[in-house]
Amino acid sequence: MDDNTIKFKITDDSNDEMKQMLTSIYYSLSEKGYNPINQIVGYLLSEDPTYITNHNNARSLICKIDRDELLQELVRHYLFD
């Protein structure tokens, strides 16, 4: 039997960089008067970068984050932290 399961492995450095970028995006959305959680969730569900403001280059930053890695990390933190 062939095991085609995809396994994800995220390094701590990648996590730190992703957290810094997401924090910056959060504050950029807040500065523009948006609800940052709703906007980030909208982006994650739709993959539509227009949920994220261009302010402080936030839209460009969100596009650099791998959505699969981010979702995996969010679920891990929700369950175990």
mmJSON file of the N, C-alpha and C atoms, coordinates in Angstrom:
{"data_MODEL":{"atom_site":{
"group_PDB":["ATOM","ATOM","ATOM","ATOM","ATOM","ATOM","ATOM","ATOM","ATOM","ATOM","ATOM","ATOM","ATOM","ATOM","ATOM","ATOM","ATOM","ATOM","ATOM","ATOM","ATOM","ATOM","ATOM","ATOM","ATOM","ATOM","ATOM","ATOM","ATOM","ATOM","ATOM","ATOM","ATOM","ATOM","ATOM","ATOM","ATOM","ATOM","ATOM","ATOM","ATOM","ATOM","ATOM","ATOM","ATOM","ATOM","ATOM","ATOM","ATOM","ATOM","ATOM","ATOM","ATOM","ATOM","ATOM","ATOM","ATOM","ATOM","ATOM","ATOM","ATOM","ATOM","ATOM","ATOM","ATOM","ATOM","ATOM","ATOM","ATOM","ATOM","ATOM","ATOM","ATOM","ATOM","ATOM","ATOM","ATOM","ATOM","ATOM","ATOM","ATOM","ATOM","ATOM","ATOM","ATOM","ATOM","ATOM","ATOM","ATOM","ATOM","ATOM","ATOM","ATOM","ATOM","ATOM","ATOM","ATOM","ATOM","ATOM","ATOM","ATOM","ATOM","ATOM","ATOM","ATOM","ATOM","ATOM","ATOM","ATOM","ATOM","ATOM","ATOM","ATOM","ATOM","ATOM","ATOM","ATOM","ATOM","ATOM","ATOM","ATOM","ATOM","ATOM","ATOM","ATOM","ATOM","ATOM","ATOM","ATOM","ATOM","ATOM","ATOM","ATOM","ATOM","ATOM","ATOM","ATOM","ATOM","ATOM","ATOM","ATOM","ATOM","ATOM","ATOM","ATOM","ATOM","ATOM","ATOM","ATOM","ATOM","ATOM","ATOM","ATOM","ATOM","ATOM","ATOM","ATOM","ATOM","ATOM","ATOM","ATOM","ATOM","ATOM","ATOM","ATOM","ATOM","ATOM","ATOM","ATOM","ATOM","ATOM","ATOM","ATOM","ATOM","ATOM","ATOM","ATOM","ATOM","ATOM","ATOM","ATOM","ATOM","ATOM","ATOM","ATOM","ATOM","ATOM","ATOM","ATOM","ATOM","ATOM","ATOM","ATOM","ATOM","ATOM","ATOM","ATOM","ATOM","ATOM","ATOM","ATOM","ATOM","ATOM","ATOM","ATOM","ATOM","ATOM","ATOM","ATOM","ATOM","ATOM","ATOM","ATOM","ATOM","ATOM","ATOM","ATOM","ATOM","ATOM","ATOM","ATOM","ATOM","ATOM","ATOM","ATOM","ATOM","ATOM","ATOM","ATOM","ATOM","ATOM","ATOM","ATOM","ATOM","ATOM","ATOM","ATOM","ATOM","ATOM","ATOM","ATOM","ATOM","ATOM"],
"id":[1,2,3,4,5,6,7,8,9,10,11,12,13,14,15,16,17,18,19,20,21,22,23,24,25,26,27,28,29,30,31,32,33,34,35,36,37,38,39,40,41,42,43,44,45,46,47,48,49,50,51,52,53,54,55,56,57,58,59,60,61,62,63,64,65,66,67,68,69,70,71,72,73,74,75,76,77,78,79,80,81,82,83,84,85,86,87,88,89,90,91,92,93,94,95,96,97,98,99,100,101,102,103,104,105,106,107,108,109,110,111,112,113,114,115,116,117,118,119,120,121,122,123,124,125,126,127,128,129,130,131,132,133,134,135,136,137,138,139,140,141,142,143,144,145,146,147,148,149,150,151,152,153,154,155,156,157,158,159,160,161,162,163,164,165,166,167,168,169,170,171,172,173,174,175,176,177,178,179,180,181,182,183,184,185,186,187,188,189,190,191,192,193,194,195,196,197,198,199,200,201,202,203,204,205,206,207,208,209,210,211,212,213,214,215,216,217,218,219,220,221,222,223,224,225,226,227,228,229,230,231,232,233,234,235,236,237,238,239,240,241,242,243],
"type_symbol":["N","C","C","N","C","C","N","C","C","N","C","C","N","C","C","N","C","C","N","C","C","N","C","C","N","C","C","N","C","C","N","C","C","N","C","C","N","C","C","N","C","C","N","C","C","N","C","C","N","C","C","N","C","C","N","C","C","N","C","C","N","C","C","N","C","C","N","C","C","N","C","C","N","C","C","N","C","C","N","C","C","N","C","C","N","C","C","N","C","C","N","C","C","N","C","C","N","C","C","N","C","C","N","C","C","N","C","C","N","C","C","N","C","C","N","C","C","N","C","C","N","C","C","N","C","C","N","C","C","N","C","C","N","C","C","N","C","C","N","C","C","N","C","C","N","C","C","N","C","C","N","C","C","N","C","C","N","C","C","N","C","C","N","C","C","N","C","C","N","C","C","N","C","C","N","C","C","N","C","C","N","C","C","N","C","C","N","C","C","N","C","C","N","C","C","N","C","C","N","C","C","N","C","C","N","C","C","N","C","C","N","C","C","N","C","C","N","C","C","N","C","C","N","C","C","N","C","C","N","C","C","N","C","C","N","C","C","N","C","C","N","C","C"],
"label_atom_id":["N","CA","C","N","CA","C","N","CA","C","N","CA","C","N","CA","C","N","CA","C","N","CA","C","N","CA","C","N","CA","C","N","CA","C","N","CA","C","N","CA","C","N","CA","C","N","CA","C","N","CA","C","N","CA","C","N","CA","C","N","CA","C","N","CA","C","N","CA","C","N","CA","C","N","CA","C","N","CA","C","N","CA","C","N","CA","C","N","CA","C","N","CA","C","N","CA","C","N","CA","C","N","CA","C","N","CA","C","N","CA","C","N","CA","C","N","CA","C","N","CA","C","N","CA","C","N","CA","C","N","CA","C","N","CA","C","N","CA","C","N","CA","C","N","CA","C","N","CA","C","N","CA","C","N","CA","C","N","CA","C","N","CA","C","N","CA","C","N","CA","C","N","CA","C","N","CA","C","N","CA","C","N","CA","C","N","CA","C","N","CA","C","N","CA","C","N","CA","C","N","CA","C","N","CA","C","N","CA","C","N","CA","C","N","CA","C","N","CA","C","N","CA","C","N","CA","C","N","CA","C","N","CA","C","N","CA","C","N","CA","C","N","CA","C","N","CA","C","N","CA","C","N","CA","C","N","CA","C","N","CA","C","N","CA","C","N","CA","C","N","CA","C","N","CA","C","N","CA","C","N","CA","C"],
"label_alt_id":[null,null,null,null,null,null,null,null,null,null,null,null,null,null,null,null,null,null,null,null,null,null,null,null,null,null,null,null,null,null,null,null,null,null,null,null,null,null,null,null,null,null,null,null,null,null,null,null,null,null,null,null,null,null,null,null,null,null,null,null,null,null,null,null,null,null,null,null,null,null,null,null,null,null,null,null,null,null,null,null,null,null,null,null,null,null,null,null,null,null,null,null,null,null,null,null,null,null,null,null,null,null,null,null,null,null,null,null,null,null,null,null,null,null,null,null,null,null,null,null,null,null,null,null,null,null,null,null,null,null,null,null,null,null,null,null,null,null,null,null,null,null,null,null,null,null,null,null,null,null,null,null,null,null,null,null,null,null,null,null,null,null,null,null,null,null,null,null,null,null,null,null,null,null,null,null,null,null,null,null,null,null,null,null,null,null,null,null,null,null,null,null,null,null,null,null,null,null,null,null,null,null,null,null,null,null,null,null,null,null,null,null,null,null,null,null,null,null,null,null,null,null,null,null,null,null,null,null,null,null,null,null,null,null,null,null,null,null,null,null,null,null,null],
"label_comp_id":["MET","MET","MET","ASP","ASP","ASP","ASP","ASP","ASP","ASN","ASN","ASN","THR","THR","THR","ILE","ILE","ILE","LYS","LYS","LYS","PHE","PHE","PHE","LYS","LYS","LYS","ILE","ILE","ILE","THR","THR","THR","ASP","ASP","ASP","ASP","ASP","ASP","SER","SER","SER","ASN","ASN","ASN","ASP","ASP","ASP","GLU","GLU","GLU","MET","MET","MET","LYS","LYS","LYS","GLN","GLN","GLN","MET","MET","MET","LEU","LEU","LEU","THR","THR","THR","SER","SER","SER","ILE","ILE","ILE","TYR","TYR","TYR","TYR","TYR","TYR","SER","SER","SER","LEU","LEU","LEU","SER","SER","SER","GLU","GLU","GLU","LYS","LYS","LYS","GLY","GLY","GLY","TYR","TYR","TYR","ASN","ASN","ASN","PRO","PRO","PRO","ILE","ILE","ILE","ASN","ASN","ASN","GLN","GLN","GLN","ILE","ILE","ILE","VAL","VAL","VAL","GLY","GLY","GLY","TYR","TYR","TYR","LEU","LEU","LEU","LEU","LEU","LEU","SER","SER","SER","GLU","GLU","GLU","ASP","ASP","ASP","PRO","PRO","PRO","THR","THR","THR","TYR","TYR","TYR","ILE","ILE","ILE","THR","THR","THR","ASN","ASN","ASN","HIS","HIS","HIS","ASN","ASN","ASN","ASN","ASN","ASN","ALA","ALA","ALA","ARG","ARG","ARG","SER","SER","SER","LEU","LEU","LEU","ILE","ILE","ILE","CYS","CYS","CYS","LYS","LYS","LYS","ILE","ILE","ILE","ASP","ASP","ASP","ARG","ARG","ARG","ASP","ASP","ASP","GLU","GLU","GLU","LEU","LEU","LEU","LEU","LEU","LEU","GLN","GLN","GLN","GLU","GLU","GLU","LEU","LEU","LEU","VAL","VAL","VAL","ARG","ARG","ARG","HIS","HIS","HIS","TYR","TYR","TYR","LEU","LEU","LEU","PHE","PHE","PHE","ASP","ASP","ASP"],
"label_asym_id":["A","A","A","A","A","A","A","A","A","A","A","A","A","A","A","A","A","A","A","A","A","A","A","A","A","A","A","A","A","A","A","A","A","A","A","A","A","A","A","A","A","A","A","A","A","A","A","A","A","A","A","A","A","A","A","A","A","A","A","A","A","A","A","A","A","A","A","A","A","A","A","A","A","A","A","A","A","A","A","A","A","A","A","A","A","A","A","A","A","A","A","A","A","A","A","A","A","A","A","A","A","A","A","A","A","A","A","A","A","A","A","A","A","A","A","A","A","A","A","A","A","A","A","A","A","A","A","A","A","A","A","A","A","A","A","A","A","A","A","A","A","A","A","A","A","A","A","A","A","A","A","A","A","A","A","A","A","A","A","A","A","A","A","A","A","A","A","A","A","A","A","A","A","A","A","A","A","A","A","A","A","A","A","A","A","A","A","A","A","A","A","A","A","A","A","A","A","A","A","A","A","A","A","A","A","A","A","A","A","A","A","A","A","A","A","A","A","A","A","A","A","A","A","A","A","A","A","A","A","A","A","A","A","A","A","A","A","A","A","A","A","A","A"],
"label_entity_id":["1","1","1","1","1","1","1","1","1","1","1","1","1","1","1","1","1","1","1","1","1","1","1","1","1","1","1","1","1","1","1","1","1","1","1","1","1","1","1","1","1","1","1","1","1","1","1","1","1","1","1","1","1","1","1","1","1","1","1","1","1","1","1","1","1","1","1","1","1","1","1","1","1","1","1","1","1","1","1","1","1","1","1","1","1","1","1","1","1","1","1","1","1","1","1","1","1","1","1","1","1","1","1","1","1","1","1","1","1","1","1","1","1","1","1","1","1","1","1","1","1","1","1","1","1","1","1","1","1","1","1","1","1","1","1","1","1","1","1","1","1","1","1","1","1","1","1","1","1","1","1","1","1","1","1","1","1","1","1","1","1","1","1","1","1","1","1","1","1","1","1","1","1","1","1","1","1","1","1","1","1","1","1","1","1","1","1","1","1","1","1","1","1","1","1","1","1","1","1","1","1","1","1","1","1","1","1","1","1","1","1","1","1","1","1","1","1","1","1","1","1","1","1","1","1","1","1","1","1","1","1","1","1","1","1","1","1","1","1","1","1","1","1"],
"label_seq_id":[1,1,1,2,2,2,3,3,3,4,4,4,5,5,5,6,6,6,7,7,7,8,8,8,9,9,9,10,10,10,11,11,11,12,12,12,13,13,13,14,14,14,15,15,15,16,16,16,17,17,17,18,18,18,19,19,19,20,20,20,21,21,21,22,22,22,23,23,23,24,24,24,25,25,25,26,26,26,27,27,27,28,28,28,29,29,29,30,30,30,31,31,31,32,32,32,33,33,33,34,34,34,35,35,35,36,36,36,37,37,37,38,38,38,39,39,39,40,40,40,41,41,41,42,42,42,43,43,43,44,44,44,45,45,45,46,46,46,47,47,47,48,48,48,49,49,49,50,50,50,51,51,51,52,52,52,53,53,53,54,54,54,55,55,55,56,56,56,57,57,57,58,58,58,59,59,59,60,60,60,61,61,61,62,62,62,63,63,63,64,64,64,65,65,65,66,66,66,67,67,67,68,68,68,69,69,69,70,70,70,71,71,71,72,72,72,73,73,73,74,74,74,75,75,75,76,76,76,77,77,77,78,78,78,79,79,79,80,80,80,81,81,81],
"pdbx_PDB_ins_code":[null,null,null,null,null,null,null,null,null,null,null,null,null,null,null,null,null,null,null,null,null,null,null,null,null,null,null,null,null,null,null,null,null,null,null,null,null,null,null,null,null,null,null,null,null,null,null,null,null,null,null,null,null,null,null,null,null,null,null,null,null,null,null,null,null,null,null,null,null,null,null,null,null,null,null,null,null,null,null,null,null,null,null,null,null,null,null,null,null,null,null,null,null,null,null,null,null,null,null,null,null,null,null,null,null,null,null,null,null,null,null,null,null,null,null,null,null,null,null,null,null,null,null,null,null,null,null,null,null,null,null,null,null,null,null,null,null,null,null,null,null,null,null,null,null,null,null,null,null,null,null,null,null,null,null,null,null,null,null,null,null,null,null,null,null,null,null,null,null,null,null,null,null,null,null,null,null,null,null,null,null,null,null,null,null,null,null,null,null,null,null,null,null,null,null,null,null,null,null,null,null,null,null,null,null,null,null,null,null,null,null,null,null,null,null,null,null,null,null,null,null,null,null,null,null,null,null,null,null,null,null,null,null,null,null,null,null,null,null,null,null,null,null],
"Cartn_x":[0.845,0.0,0.886,0.585,1.369,0.809,1.637,1.195,1.482,0.453,0.595,0.252,0.253,-0.077,0.999,0.564,1.491,1.706,2.951,3.284,3.969,3.558,4.119,5.093,6.173,7.162,7.541,7.312,7.621,8.756,9.765,10.879,10.529,11.205,10.962,11.266,12.31,12.642,11.501,10.909,9.782,8.595,8.373,7.285,7.491,8.709,9.014,8.798,9.265,9.1,7.618,6.889,5.466,4.73,5.087,4.449,4.733,5.968,6.317,5.522,5.415,4.673,3.193,2.62,1.203,0.907,1.803,1.638,1.661,2.579,2.656,1.371,0.869,-0.379,-1.53,-1.581,-2.624,-2.634,-1.462,-1.391,-1.706,-1.313,-1.642,-3.15,-3.816,-5.275,-5.936,-5.424,-5.967,-5.817,-4.649,-4.4,-5.375,-5.8,-6.731,-8.194,-8.433,-9.78,-10.537,-9.843,-10.481,-10.467,-11.326,-11.266,-10.244,-9.035,-7.948,-8.246,-8.897,-9.19,-10.126,-11.194,-12.142,-11.481,-10.627,-9.98,-9.012,-8.242,-7.275,-8.017,-9.087,-9.881,-10.484,-10.995,-11.541,-10.505,-9.287,-8.203,-7.909,-7.798,-7.456,-8.515,-9.78,-10.856,-10.973,-10.733,-10.97,-9.711,-8.573,-7.291,-7.31,-8.222,-8.348,-7.556,-6.419,-5.567,-6.201,-7.324,-7.945,-8.573,-8.663,-9.077,-8.03,-6.822,-5.708,-5.344,-5.213,-4.876,-3.464,-3.26,-1.917,-1.073,-1.725,-1.047,0.15,1.282,2.533,2.935,2.54,2.928,2.333,1.199,0.605,0.142,-0.422,-0.92,0.227,1.336,2.508,3.014,2.981,3.432,2.555,1.232,0.335,0.548,0.919,1.141,2.429,3.312,4.555,4.373,3.248,2.988,2.301,2.818,2.198,0.938,-0.218,-1.488,-1.582,-1.104,-1.15,-0.333,0.842,1.688,1.035,0.466,-0.183,-1.381,-2.21,-3.365,-2.934,-1.893,-1.387,-0.924,-0.206,0.305,-0.836,-1.844,-2.992,-3.729,-3.937,-4.618,-3.781,-2.48,-1.592,-1.669,-1.586,-1.657,-3.017,-4.068,-5.416,-5.579,-5.035,-5.204,-4.24,-3.027,-1.996,-1.408,-1.725,-1.155,-2.209],
"Cartn_y":[-1.176,0.0,1.234,2.175,3.394,4.494,5.08,6.153,7.501,8.18,9.489,10.646,10.414,11.458,12.529,13.775,14.902,15.279,15.391,15.773,17.135,18.012,19.355,19.438,20.134,20.372,21.844,22.558,23.985,24.194,24.936,25.218,26.377,26.463,27.556,28.905,28.991,30.242,30.687,29.732,30.029,30.52,29.899,30.321,31.744,32.069,33.41,34.46,34.161,35.102,35.267,34.163,34.209,35.024,34.844,35.589,37.078,37.439,38.85,39.477,38.772,39.301,39.43,38.412,38.441,39.551,39.761,40.839,42.198,42.371,43.612,43.842,42.779,42.856,43.235,42.62,42.907,44.395,44.948,46.354,47.282,46.918,47.729,47.785,46.647,46.615,47.446,47.334,48.119,49.614,50.02,51.437,52.005,51.183,51.637,51.519,51.036,50.972,49.687,48.692,47.404,46.516,45.502,44.457,43.441,43.437,42.624,41.123,40.62,39.183,38.815,39.577,39.295,39.385,40.36,40.544,39.399,38.993,37.906,36.593,36.345,35.132,35.159,36.307,36.431,36.081,36.571,36.235,34.734,34.156,32.733,31.848,32.213,31.408,31.577,32.782,33.071,33.098,33.321,33.526,34.799,35.714,36.995,38.058,38.512,39.457,40.836,41.12,42.434,42.562,41.473,41.56,42.297,42.377,42.974,44.317,45.323,46.666,46.722,47.692,47.947,48.753,49.326,50.159,49.411,50.061,49.485,48.187,48.04,46.879,45.563,45.669,44.493,43.461,43.915,42.965,42.153,42.806,42.105,41.087,41.448,40.532,39.298,39.489,38.333,37.341,37.849,36.959,36.143,36.555,35.819,34.682,34.695,33.664,32.484,31.295,30.085,29.802,29.836,29.664,28.313,27.252,25.927,25.897,26.486,26.522,27.356,28.492,29.352,28.65,28.015,27.3,26.161,25.446,24.363,24.911,26.005,26.603,27.132,27.726,28.224,27.087,25.98,24.83,24.243,24.14,23.602,24.458,25.766,26.662,26.587,26.505,26.431,25.159,24.063,22.799,22.595,23.104,22.718,23.858,25.085,26.199,26.862],
"Cartn_z":[0.0,0.0,0.0,-0.884,-1.048,-0.152,0.707,1.606,0.958,0.503,-0.157,0.767,2.07,3.027,3.017,2.939,2.984,4.441,4.832,6.198,6.16,7.072,7.142,8.296,8.077,9.125,9.051,10.129,10.173,11.166,10.752,11.653,12.573,13.702,14.64,14.008,13.175,12.506,11.603,10.903,10.035,10.857,12.015,12.896,13.389,13.785,14.284,13.196,12.006,10.895,10.555,10.53,10.225,11.295,12.549,13.638,13.518,13.183,13.011,11.875,10.757,9.618,9.955,10.593,10.931,11.945,12.88,13.854,13.156,12.234,11.467,10.656,10.047,9.276,10.203,11.362,12.353,12.706,13.018,13.406,12.241,11.047,9.877,9.661,9.801,9.669,10.773,11.989,13.106,12.86,12.391,12.116,11.095,10.157,9.124,9.557,10.782,11.323,11.017,10.491,10.199,11.432,11.441,12.454,11.943,12.508,11.946,11.921,12.952,12.998,11.841,11.683,10.603,9.234,9.036,7.741,7.449,8.445,8.25,7.999,8.747,8.53,7.124,6.708,5.358,4.308,4.51,3.577,3.591,4.788,4.887,4.234,4.377,3.799,2.284,1.811,0.391,-0.455,0.196,-0.491,-1.334,-1.005,-1.706,-0.948,-1.485,-0.76,-0.548,-1.22,-1.009,0.376,1.131,2.531,3.37,2.871,3.606,2.983,3.815,3.355,2.759,1.877,1.358,2.354,3.357,4.36,4.952,5.003,5.541,4.845,3.584,2.78,3.3,4.035,4.668,3.641,2.528,1.526,0.938,0.698,0.179,1.192,2.47,3.522,3.61,3.561,3.698,2.564,1.404,0.256,0.4,1.299,1.539,2.536,3.248,4.256,3.583,3.798,3.272,4.093,3.436,4.14,4.844,4.219,4.847,6.134,6.093,7.288,8.384,7.996,8.981,9.62,8.818,9.36,10.279,9.888,10.733,12.077,12.049,13.28,14.155,13.545,14.303,15.002,14.304,14.896,16.018,15.803,16.849,18.109,17.943,19.112,19.786,19.009,19.579,20.419,19.955,20.651,21.818,21.7,22.671,23.49,23.206,24.007,24.865],
"occupancy":[1.0,1.0,1.0,1.0,1.0,1.0,1.0,1.0,1.0,1.0,1.0,1.0,1.0,1.0,1.0,1.0,1.0,1.0,1.0,1.0,1.0,1.0,1.0,1.0,1.0,1.0,1.0,1.0,1.0,1.0,1.0,1.0,1.0,1.0,1.0,1.0,1.0,1.0,1.0,1.0,1.0,1.0,1.0,1.0,1.0,1.0,1.0,1.0,1.0,1.0,1.0,1.0,1.0,1.0,1.0,1.0,1.0,1.0,1.0,1.0,1.0,1.0,1.0,1.0,1.0,1.0,1.0,1.0,1.0,1.0,1.0,1.0,1.0,1.0,1.0,1.0,1.0,1.0,1.0,1.0,1.0,1.0,1.0,1.0,1.0,1.0,1.0,1.0,1.0,1.0,1.0,1.0,1.0,1.0,1.0,1.0,1.0,1.0,1.0,1.0,1.0,1.0,1.0,1.0,1.0,1.0,1.0,1.0,1.0,1.0,1.0,1.0,1.0,1.0,1.0,1.0,1.0,1.0,1.0,1.0,1.0,1.0,1.0,1.0,1.0,1.0,1.0,1.0,1.0,1.0,1.0,1.0,1.0,1.0,1.0,1.0,1.0,1.0,1.0,1.0,1.0,1.0,1.0,1.0,1.0,1.0,1.0,1.0,1.0,1.0,1.0,1.0,1.0,1.0,1.0,1.0,1.0,1.0,1.0,1.0,1.0,1.0,1.0,1.0,1.0,1.0,1.0,1.0,1.0,1.0,1.0,1.0,1.0,1.0,1.0,1.0,1.0,1.0,1.0,1.0,1.0,1.0,1.0,1.0,1.0,1.0,1.0,1.0,1.0,1.0,1.0,1.0,1.0,1.0,1.0,1.0,1.0,1.0,1.0,1.0,1.0,1.0,1.0,1.0,1.0,1.0,1.0,1.0,1.0,1.0,1.0,1.0,1.0,1.0,1.0,1.0,1.0,1.0,1.0,1.0,1.0,1.0,1.0,1.0,1.0,1.0,1.0,1.0,1.0,1.0,1.0,1.0,1.0,1.0,1.0,1.0,1.0,1.0,1.0,1.0,1.0,1.0,1.0],
"B_iso_or_equiv":[0.0,0.0,0.0,0.0,0.0,0.0,0.0,0.0,0.0,0.0,0.0,0.0,0.0,0.0,0.0,0.0,0.0,0.0,0.0,0.0,0.0,0.0,0.0,0.0,0.0,0.0,0.0,0.0,0.0,0.0,0.0,0.0,0.0,0.0,0.0,0.0,0.0,0.0,0.0,0.0,0.0,0.0,0.0,0.0,0.0,0.0,0.0,0.0,0.0,0.0,0.0,0.0,0.0,0.0,0.0,0.0,0.0,0.0,0.0,0.0,0.0,0.0,0.0,0.0,0.0,0.0,0.0,0.0,0.0,0.0,0.0,0.0,0.0,0.0,0.0,0.0,0.0,0.0,0.0,0.0,0.0,0.0,0.0,0.0,0.0,0.0,0.0,0.0,0.0,0.0,0.0,0.0,0.0,0.0,0.0,0.0,0.0,0.0,0.0,0.0,0.0,0.0,0.0,0.0,0.0,0.0,0.0,0.0,0.0,0.0,0.0,0.0,0.0,0.0,0.0,0.0,0.0,0.0,0.0,0.0,0.0,0.0,0.0,0.0,0.0,0.0,0.0,0.0,0.0,0.0,0.0,0.0,0.0,0.0,0.0,0.0,0.0,0.0,0.0,0.0,0.0,0.0,0.0,0.0,0.0,0.0,0.0,0.0,0.0,0.0,0.0,0.0,0.0,0.0,0.0,0.0,0.0,0.0,0.0,0.0,0.0,0.0,0.0,0.0,0.0,0.0,0.0,0.0,0.0,0.0,0.0,0.0,0.0,0.0,0.0,0.0,0.0,0.0,0.0,0.0,0.0,0.0,0.0,0.0,0.0,0.0,0.0,0.0,0.0,0.0,0.0,0.0,0.0,0.0,0.0,0.0,0.0,0.0,0.0,0.0,0.0,0.0,0.0,0.0,0.0,0.0,0.0,0.0,0.0,0.0,0.0,0.0,0.0,0.0,0.0,0.0,0.0,0.0,0.0,0.0,0.0,0.0,0.0,0.0,0.0,0.0,0.0,0.0,0.0,0.0,0.0,0.0,0.0,0.0,0.0,0.0,0.0,0.0,0.0,0.0,0.0,0.0,0.0],
"pdbx_formal_charge":[null,null,null,null,null,null,null,null,null,null,null,null,null,null,null,null,null,null,null,null,null,null,null,null,null,null,null,null,null,null,null,null,null,null,null,null,null,null,null,null,null,null,null,null,null,null,null,null,null,null,null,null,null,null,null,null,null,null,null,null,null,null,null,null,null,null,null,null,null,null,null,null,null,null,null,null,null,null,null,null,null,null,null,null,null,null,null,null,null,null,null,null,null,null,null,null,null,null,null,null,null,null,null,null,null,null,null,null,null,null,null,null,null,null,null,null,null,null,null,null,null,null,null,null,null,null,null,null,null,null,null,null,null,null,null,null,null,null,null,null,null,null,null,null,null,null,null,null,null,null,null,null,null,null,null,null,null,null,null,null,null,null,null,null,null,null,null,null,null,null,null,null,null,null,null,null,null,null,null,null,null,null,null,null,null,null,null,null,null,null,null,null,null,null,null,null,null,null,null,null,null,null,null,null,null,null,null,null,null,null,null,null,null,null,null,null,null,null,null,null,null,null,null,null,null,null,null,null,null,null,null,null,null,null,null,null,null,null,null,null,null,null,null],
"auth_seq_id":[1,1,1,2,2,2,3,3,3,4,4,4,5,5,5,6,6,6,7,7,7,8,8,8,9,9,9,10,10,10,11,11,11,12,12,12,13,13,13,14,14,14,15,15,15,16,16,16,17,17,17,18,18,18,19,19,19,20,20,20,21,21,21,22,22,22,23,23,23,24,24,24,25,25,25,26,26,26,27,27,27,28,28,28,29,29,29,30,30,30,31,31,31,32,32,32,33,33,33,34,34,34,35,35,35,36,36,36,37,37,37,38,38,38,39,39,39,40,40,40,41,41,41,42,42,42,43,43,43,44,44,44,45,45,45,46,46,46,47,47,47,48,48,48,49,49,49,50,50,50,51,51,51,52,52,52,53,53,53,54,54,54,55,55,55,56,56,56,57,57,57,58,58,58,59,59,59,60,60,60,61,61,61,62,62,62,63,63,63,64,64,64,65,65,65,66,66,66,67,67,67,68,68,68,69,69,69,70,70,70,71,71,71,72,72,72,73,73,73,74,74,74,75,75,75,76,76,76,77,77,77,78,78,78,79,79,79,80,80,80,81,81,81],
"auth_comp_id":["MET","MET","MET","ASP","ASP","ASP","ASP","ASP","ASP","ASN","ASN","ASN","THR","THR","THR","ILE","ILE","ILE","LYS","LYS","LYS","PHE","PHE","PHE","LYS","LYS","LYS","ILE","ILE","ILE","THR","THR","THR","ASP","ASP","ASP","ASP","ASP","ASP","SER","SER","SER","ASN","ASN","ASN","ASP","ASP","ASP","GLU","GLU","GLU","MET","MET","MET","LYS","LYS","LYS","GLN","GLN","GLN","MET","MET","MET","LEU","LEU","LEU","THR","THR","THR","SER","SER","SER","ILE","ILE","ILE","TYR","TYR","TYR","TYR","TYR","TYR","SER","SER","SER","LEU","LEU","LEU","SER","SER","SER","GLU","GLU","GLU","LYS","LYS","LYS","GLY","GLY","GLY","TYR","TYR","TYR","ASN","ASN","ASN","PRO","PRO","PRO","ILE","ILE","ILE","ASN","ASN","ASN","GLN","GLN","GLN","ILE","ILE","ILE","VAL","VAL","VAL","GLY","GLY","GLY","TYR","TYR","TYR","LEU","LEU","LEU","LEU","LEU","LEU","SER","SER","SER","GLU","GLU","GLU","ASP","ASP","ASP","PRO","PRO","PRO","THR","THR","THR","TYR","TYR","TYR","ILE","ILE","ILE","THR","THR","THR","ASN","ASN","ASN","HIS","HIS","HIS","ASN","ASN","ASN","ASN","ASN","ASN","ALA","ALA","ALA","ARG","ARG","ARG","SER","SER","SER","LEU","LEU","LEU","ILE","ILE","ILE","CYS","CYS","CYS","LYS","LYS","LYS","ILE","ILE","ILE","ASP","ASP","ASP","ARG","ARG","ARG","ASP","ASP","ASP","GLU","GLU","GLU","LEU","LEU","LEU","LEU","LEU","LEU","GLN","GLN","GLN","GLU","GLU","GLU","LEU","LEU","LEU","VAL","VAL","VAL","ARG","ARG","ARG","HIS","HIS","HIS","TYR","TYR","TYR","LEU","LEU","LEU","PHE","PHE","PHE","ASP","ASP","ASP"],
"auth_asym_id":["A","A","A","A","A","A","A","A","A","A","A","A","A","A","A","A","A","A","A","A","A","A","A","A","A","A","A","A","A","A","A","A","A","A","A","A","A","A","A","A","A","A","A","A","A","A","A","A","A","A","A","A","A","A","A","A","A","A","A","A","A","A","A","A","A","A","A","A","A","A","A","A","A","A","A","A","A","A","A","A","A","A","A","A","A","A","A","A","A","A","A","A","A","A","A","A","A","A","A","A","A","A","A","A","A","A","A","A","A","A","A","A","A","A","A","A","A","A","A","A","A","A","A","A","A","A","A","A","A","A","A","A","A","A","A","A","A","A","A","A","A","A","A","A","A","A","A","A","A","A","A","A","A","A","A","A","A","A","A","A","A","A","A","A","A","A","A","A","A","A","A","A","A","A","A","A","A","A","A","A","A","A","A","A","A","A","A","A","A","A","A","A","A","A","A","A","A","A","A","A","A","A","A","A","A","A","A","A","A","A","A","A","A","A","A","A","A","A","A","A","A","A","A","A","A","A","A","A","A","A","A","A","A","A","A","A","A","A","A","A","A","A","A"],
"auth_atom_id":["N","CA","C","N","CA","C","N","CA","C","N","CA","C","N","CA","C","N","CA","C","N","CA","C","N","CA","C","N","CA","C","N","CA","C","N","CA","C","N","CA","C","N","CA","C","N","CA","C","N","CA","C","N","CA","C","N","CA","C","N","CA","C","N","CA","C","N","CA","C","N","CA","C","N","CA","C","N","CA","C","N","CA","C","N","CA","C","N","CA","C","N","CA","C","N","CA","C","N","CA","C","N","CA","C","N","CA","C","N","CA","C","N","CA","C","N","CA","C","N","CA","C","N","CA","C","N","CA","C","N","CA","C","N","CA","C","N","CA","C","N","CA","C","N","CA","C","N","CA","C","N","CA","C","N","CA","C","N","CA","C","N","CA","C","N","CA","C","N","CA","C","N","CA","C","N","CA","C","N","CA","C","N","CA","C","N","CA","C","N","CA","C","N","CA","C","N","CA","C","N","CA","C","N","CA","C","N","CA","C","N","CA","C","N","CA","C","N","CA","C","N","CA","C","N","CA","C","N","CA","C","N","CA","C","N","CA","C","N","CA","C","N","CA","C","N","CA","C","N","CA","C","N","CA","C","N","CA","C","N","CA","C","N","CA","C","N","CA","C","N","CA","C","N","CA","C","N","CA","C","N","CA","C"],
"pdbx_PDB_model_num":[1,1,1,1,1,1,1,1,1,1,1,1,1,1,1,1,1,1,1,1,1,1,1,1,1,1,1,1,1,1,1,1,1,1,1,1,1,1,1,1,1,1,1,1,1,1,1,1,1,1,1,1,1,1,1,1,1,1,1,1,1,1,1,1,1,1,1,1,1,1,1,1,1,1,1,1,1,1,1,1,1,1,1,1,1,1,1,1,1,1,1,1,1,1,1,1,1,1,1,1,1,1,1,1,1,1,1,1,1,1,1,1,1,1,1,1,1,1,1,1,1,1,1,1,1,1,1,1,1,1,1,1,1,1,1,1,1,1,1,1,1,1,1,1,1,1,1,1,1,1,1,1,1,1,1,1,1,1,1,1,1,1,1,1,1,1,1,1,1,1,1,1,1,1,1,1,1,1,1,1,1,1,1,1,1,1,1,1,1,1,1,1,1,1,1,1,1,1,1,1,1,1,1,1,1,1,1,1,1,1,1,1,1,1,1,1,1,1,1,1,1,1,1,1,1,1,1,1,1,1,1,1,1,1,1,1,1,1,1,1,1,1,1]
}}}
